[in-house]
């Protein structure tokens, strides 16, 4: 009979896997920019999906994920893609980051990264694929991965106020900051402070709207969605994040 990993040991392994992904994913996106000239974005996007699937699989240690666990991840991804499509007429006013955060908080950072990365990739077929797709996958996935990691470490609480604060800051600083950097790298032949500052200034309003919309959707959705996901985990005996 094989011994299952203890709680602290299991957490440490997941932390190592999450750390490796947090380093490898942005390194891959940057390699796509500087080594592949931003022209192989489909290849880079598929690598990001592969990282997300591997990280998701590692969360289950020595057992395979159950079908219901895969279904939950798929449903959350579908909701996120549908939410982005439903609000297409309102620039940056999207529930994607909120749903990704809820996925990471309830189901673990691995699921949060998977839902975020897949949302960026799949919704790109509706809004257009391009060199920005891997960056969006990285940002959405990173927000979900970080949310799950902070909850697991006891730093982030699952109450509405804490999630709203995290959602607003992560969307404004992480998503907005990284995507503004990506805009410079995709537009200018070389990175300069002048171009970077101009990009941040131009994107300030859009990032603020995105952050406020994330706060709004977390305020509305976080409590009912977390309660329902918790009931599903208890009913079907799913793995704790």
Secondary structure as UniProt FT lines:
FT   HELIX           7..34
FT   TURN            37..38
FT   HELIX           41..58
FT   TURN            59..62
FT   HELIX           67..86
FT   TURN            87..89
FT   TURN            91..92
FT   HELIX           96..107
FT   HELIX           109..127
FT   HELIX           132..152
FT   TURN            153..154
FT   HELIX           160..169
FT   HELIX           170..175
FT   HELIX           176..187
FT   HELIX           193..236
//
